[in-house]
Amino acid sequence: MAEVLVFVDHVDGAVRKPTLELLTLARRVGEPVALAVGAGAAGTAGVLAEHGAVRVLTVDAPEFAEYLVVPKVDALQAAYEAVSPVAVLVPSSAEGKEVAARLAVRIGSGVITDAVDLEAGEGGLVATQSAFAASFTTRSRVSRGTPVITVKPNSAPVEAAVAAGAVEALEVSFSAQATGTRVTARTPRESTGRPELTEAAIVVSGGRGVNGAENFHLIETLADALGAAVGASRAAVDAGWYPHSSQVGQTGKSVSPQLYIASGISGAIQHRAGMQTSKTIVAINKDAEAPIFDLVDYGVVGDLFQVVPQLTEEVNARKG
Ligand SMILES: Cc1cc2nc3c(=O)[nH]c(=O)nc-3n(C[C@H](O)[C@H](O)[C@H](O)COP(=O)(O)OP(=O)(O)OC[C@H]3O[C@@H](n4cnc5c(N)ncnc54)[C@H](O)[C@@H]3O)c2cc1C
């Protein structure tokens, strides 16, 4: 059966959820072969095997930690040459997209970024993308070379599918460019204990209607009850109520969770651009005419200062 190469995103051996989603998609088209690079790479094999990886190629070297993306591109190219896959799948992070694009240039292939679905079609793998602020859904196929495709988080379910997961050490010789840009320092972001915004299955966002940084705890409490990430509109970010790293929208992050709850957000086109591919959208807004209600699956016309605490209480009661 044809093999599909999956580039693993992991932190010290802990595989991040978007990679497991890639394995689900890869199994639709062939047998997944995973490539894990860097510190802890060998530790990824167990979980990758549980989710369908028939082979796990691993490589660690100081270059992965000391330099920017090129060593990873070198490793992915070495894996590509060793496996001859029918497709290469990469998580759609900023780094993933750079790695994918550089690989595609090197191997003379077409690249598709930010796919939200993949299927085997006539003439090859067909990727679905959500374009122009999700106003259009496009289906595309790479017409030259082996498709290199980056896939957005939350585009597929994580499915258990036990496979051999045979671990193989990958030989990589680094190119001259690999050591061109050295990492001089790393500062870990302060952890909120909440899931990463772009990967979260549930996002609870607050906008201008939250009316002050001191009220964002309402949004956070609901998010924590649901195990969700917290997002914010640009109005809330520009007012200094929440950090820019949490902004959802055209000039913020794009999210596509299973559930998006917008509180006190009007639904401007630039905000929609970052969230309208969410599977289920709920809005709480006191203005029944707010444009966000054109988009929602469920809308609550009401004051968020009453609705959000009640919702949190109800969620907590059902959990208990
Ligand atoms: C180039 C460009 C890029 C942009 N990029 C982004 C982006 O990335 N992300 C983004 O979000 N915006 C972006 N914007 C800004 C965007 O146009 C809107 O101004 C912004 O999204 C509005 O944020 P908001 O919905 O929180 O505020 P508003 O539009 O002011 O809406 C606040 C809403 O809260 C409701 N409300 C008020 N009080 C309550 C209450 N007590 N209970 C319930 N509801 C209440 C109101 O009815 C209203 O609908 C961009 C704009 C431009 C020009």
The ligand as a MOL file (V3000), in Angstrom:
LIG
                    3D

  0  0  0     0  0            999 V3000
M  V30 BEGIN CTAB
M  V30 COUNTS 53 58 0 0 0
M  V30 BEGIN ATOM
M  V30 1 C -7.7210 45.7230 8.5670 0
M  V30 2 C -8.5530 45.3260 9.7450 0
M  V30 3 C -8.2470 44.1510 10.4010 0
M  V30 4 C -9.0220 43.7350 11.4930 0
M  V30 5 N -8.7120 42.5510 12.1140 0
M  V30 6 C -9.5320 42.1290 13.1090 0
M  V30 7 C -9.2840 40.8660 13.7430 0
M  V30 8 O -8.2990 40.1580 13.4530 0
M  V30 9 N -10.1320 40.4620 14.7020 0
M  V30 10 C -11.2260 41.2160 15.0940 0
M  V30 11 O -11.9650 40.7790 15.9910 0
M  V30 12 N -11.4540 42.4180 14.5260 0
M  V30 13 C -10.6230 42.8850 13.5580 0
M  V30 14 N -10.8620 44.1080 13.0260 0
M  V30 15 C -11.8400 45.0010 13.6910 0
M  V30 16 C -13.2790 44.7200 13.3070 0
M  V30 17 O -13.6220 45.4650 12.1490 0
M  V30 18 C -14.2130 45.1510 14.4640 0
M  V30 19 O -13.9930 46.4910 14.7690 0
M  V30 20 C -14.0150 44.3200 15.7350 0
M  V30 21 O -14.0700 42.9490 15.4280 0
M  V30 22 C -15.1250 44.6660 16.7160 0
M  V30 23 O -14.9260 43.9580 17.8960 0
M  V30 24 P -16.1790 43.6430 18.8200 0
M  V30 25 O -17.1530 42.8080 18.0790 0
M  V30 26 O -15.6560 43.1260 20.1040 0
M  V30 27 O -16.7550 45.1020 19.1310 0
M  V30 28 P -18.0760 45.7950 18.6230 0
M  V30 29 O -18.2220 45.7350 17.1520 0
M  V30 30 O -18.1230 47.1310 19.2870 0
M  V30 31 O -19.2270 44.8720 19.2110 0
M  V30 32 C -19.4800 44.7120 20.5690 0
M  V30 33 C -20.7450 43.8850 20.6850 0
M  V30 34 O -20.9980 43.6150 22.0560 0
M  V30 35 C -22.3840 43.6720 22.2750 0
M  V30 36 N -22.5440 43.9340 23.6960 0
M  V30 37 C -22.2490 45.0840 24.3900 0
M  V30 38 N -22.4980 44.8970 25.7050 0
M  V30 39 C -22.9780 43.6410 25.8430 0
M  V30 40 C -23.4270 42.8890 26.9530 0
M  V30 41 N -23.4140 43.3990 28.1870 0
M  V30 42 N -23.8800 41.6590 26.7420 0
M  V30 43 C -23.9090 41.1140 25.4860 0
M  V30 44 N -23.4910 41.7830 24.4020 0
M  V30 45 C -23.0230 43.0250 24.5760 0
M  V30 46 C -22.8650 44.7730 21.3760 0
M  V30 47 O -24.2620 44.5920 21.0950 0
M  V30 48 C -21.9920 44.5850 20.1420 0
M  V30 49 O -22.6120 43.7450 19.1820 0
M  V30 50 C -10.1050 44.5430 11.9390 0
M  V30 51 C -10.3950 45.7250 11.2740 0
M  V30 52 C -9.6400 46.1190 10.1930 0
M  V30 53 C -9.9920 47.3920 9.4830 0
M  V30 END ATOM
M  V30 BEGIN BOND
M  V30 1 1 1 2
M  V30 2 1 2 3
M  V30 3 2 2 52
M  V30 4 2 3 4
M  V30 5 1 4 5
M  V30 6 1 4 50
M  V30 7 2 5 6
M  V30 8 1 6 7
M  V30 9 1 6 13
M  V30 10 2 7 8
M  V30 11 1 7 9
M  V30 12 1 9 10
M  V30 13 2 10 11
M  V30 14 1 10 12
M  V30 15 2 12 13
M  V30 16 1 13 14
M  V30 17 1 14 15
M  V30 18 1 14 50
M  V30 19 1 15 16
M  V30 20 1 16 17
M  V30 21 1 16 18
M  V30 22 1 18 19
M  V30 23 1 18 20
M  V30 24 1 20 21
M  V30 25 1 20 22
M  V30 26 1 22 23
M  V30 27 1 23 24
M  V30 28 2 24 25
M  V30 29 1 24 26
M  V30 30 1 24 27
M  V30 31 1 27 28
M  V30 32 2 28 29
M  V30 33 1 28 30
M  V30 34 1 28 31
M  V30 35 1 31 32
M  V30 36 1 32 33
M  V30 37 1 33 34
M  V30 38 1 33 48
M  V30 39 1 34 35
M  V30 40 1 35 36
M  V30 41 1 35 46
M  V30 42 1 36 37
M  V30 43 1 36 45
M  V30 44 2 37 38
M  V30 45 1 38 39
M  V30 46 1 39 40
M  V30 47 2 39 45
M  V30 48 1 40 41
M  V30 49 2 40 42
M  V30 50 1 42 43
M  V30 51 2 43 44
M  V30 52 1 44 45
M  V30 53 1 46 47
M  V30 54 1 46 48
M  V30 55 1 48 49
M  V30 56 2 50 51
M  V30 57 1 51 52
M  V30 58 1 52 53
M  V30 END BOND
M  V30 END CTAB
M  END
